[in-house]
Amino acid sequence: MNINFGDLIPMVLFVCVVMAIKVIVEARLRKKMVENHVSEDLVKQMLVADEQARRLSALKWGLVLTTVGVAFGLVSAFRLNSDNPGTFGLLIGAAGAGMLAYHFIANRVR
């Protein structure tokens, strides 16, 4: 399997542009909130919500990547190749299981 890393450049560039736009929009929102003298309670609530969202995001991707890693281990153990539909089903199912596990854990935390 030959990987052409030149194909990854546009995808990585797209992700970087999206993240830059997100950071800029969030910075402008905070600047407008400061200019409009929004109450401290609202600002604290937003910061706490952002922090919790960051922690839960780390949990989500940790669970998804762990379950996908286990799925890759199973693919190797069962000697499945990339042409086998079971390989794709196992990987997609593992990602879905990770997302469901995140959903149940996140609902208990909230």
N, C-alpha and C positions, 0 to 999 in steps of 0.2 A: 504494500500500500504506500503510494507516494503522496506525500503531503506537500502542496505548493504553498509555502508561507506567504507568498505574494498575494494570495487570495484573502489572507487574514487581515491585511493592512486596512482595506476599506471598512471591515467590520469593527476593528479596534478604533479606527478614527471616528466612526459613527457613535460608538459607546462613549468616547472621550468628549465629543461635541454635546451629546445629551447630558452627560454629567456636568459639563461646564455651564450649560444653560440652566440646569437645576440649581447649581450653586449661586449663580447670578440672580435668579428669580428669588430664591430664599433670602439672599442678602438685601435685595431691594425691599422685600416685604418687611424685614426687620428694621430697615432704615425708615420706612414710612411709619411704622409703628412708633418708633422713637420720636419722629417729627410730630406725630399727631398726639403725643402724650397719652398713650394707651396706659391703662392702669397696670400697676406692678403685678397684681394678682393674675391678670390675663397673660402677661409675659411669662410669669413663673409657671403657669399651667401649660403654656405652649412649650417651654423648655423641658418640663417634666415629661410631657407627651412625646417630644422628639427623642429624649433619652430612652424612654421605654420602647419606642418604635425601633431605635437602633439596636437595643439589646435583643428584642424579639426577632429582628432581621438576622442578626448573627445566629440566633438559635435556629431559625428556619433554614438558612443555608448550610449550617452545620449538619442538621438532620438530613437534608436532601443529599448533600455530598457524601455523607456517611452511608446512606442506604444505596446510593448509586455505586459507591466503592465496593460495598458488599456484593452488589449485583455483578460488577465486573469480576469479582473473585469467583462467583458462581459460574459465570460464563467461561472463565478459564478452567474451573474444576470440571465442568461438564463438556469441555472441549468443543464449545459451539463456535461457529465461524460467523463472520459479519454478514454472510448471505442468508443465514437462518433467521426466519421471522421470530423465532423464540428469543433470540438475542435482543432484538428491539423491544419485544414485549416485556422481557425481564427488566431491561433498563428503564423503560417508561413506567412500568409498574412500580419499580423501586423508587423512582422520583415521586410518583403519586403517593406512595406509602409514606415517604418522608414528609410530604406536604400535609397529609392527613394527620400524622403524628404531631406536626407543628400546630395544626389547627386545634387539636385536643389539648395540648399543653398550653397554648396561648390563651384558650378560653378559661382554663383553670387559674392562670396567673391574673387575668383581669377580673 
